[in-house]
Amino acid sequence: MNDFMDRAKDFADQHDEQIDKAAEKAGEQVDRRTGGKYDEQVDKGVDYAQQHTGQGDTNP
């Protein structure tokens, strides 16, 4: 299991920008499907995910 986690961390480090973009798109999709009802919570979740993958948030 440790090998899997190490490989996942390496992948996240190497593809930080793509992961951040995917998280952003997922958040936008949730906002659309819920009519923005949970906008603040979704934004917090996206920010958290971006800050904890790869080298951190690549979005300004």
URNOR-V683776 format. One record per residue. SS is DSSP state (H for helix, E for strand, C for the rest). PSI is psi in degrees with one decimal (999 if undefined). NEAR is the number of other ideal C-beta (glycine too) atoms within 10 Angstrom. Layout:
BEGIN
ss: <SS & SS>
psi: <PSI & PSI>
near: <NEAR & NEAR>
END
This chain:
BEGIN
ss: <C & H & H & H & H & H & H & H & H & H & H & H & H & H & C & H & H & H & H & H & H & H & H & H & H & H & H & H & H & H & H & H & H & H & C & C & C & C & H & H & H & H & H & H & H & H & H & H & H & H & H & C & C & C & C & C & C & C & C & C>
psi: <-37.6 & -36.7 & -41.8 & -45.8 & -40.7 & -42.6 & -37.2 & -42.2 & -42.7 & -43.2 & -46.2 & -39.4 & -39.3 & -23.0 & 36.7 & -46.5 & -42.6 & -39.7 & -42.2 & -42.8 & -40.5 & -40.3 & -41.0 & -45.5 & -39.8 & -42.2 & -40.6 & -39.7 & -42.8 & -43.1 & -43.4 & -45.2 & -24.4 & 4.2 & 25.1 & 9.2 & -32.4 & 32.9 & -49.0 & -43.7 & -39.7 & -45.1 & -42.2 & -41.7 & -42.6 & -46.8 & -44.1 & -46.3 & -42.9 & -36.9 & -19.2 & 16.4 & 146.0 & -136.0 & 12.7 & -172.9 & 122.6 & -5.9 & 138.6 & 999>
near: <5 & 6 & 7 & 8 & 9 & 10 & 10 & 11 & 12 & 11 & 14 & 15 & 12 & 12 & 14 & 17 & 12 & 14 & 18 & 21 & 14 & 14 & 19 & 16 & 11 & 14 & 21 & 12 & 11 & 17 & 16 & 9 & 10 & 12 & 8 & 11 & 11 & 15 & 13 & 9 & 12 & 18 & 13 & 12 & 15 & 21 & 15 & 12 & 17 & 21 & 11 & 10 & 22 & 20 & 11 & 10 & 17 & 14 & 11 & 3>
END
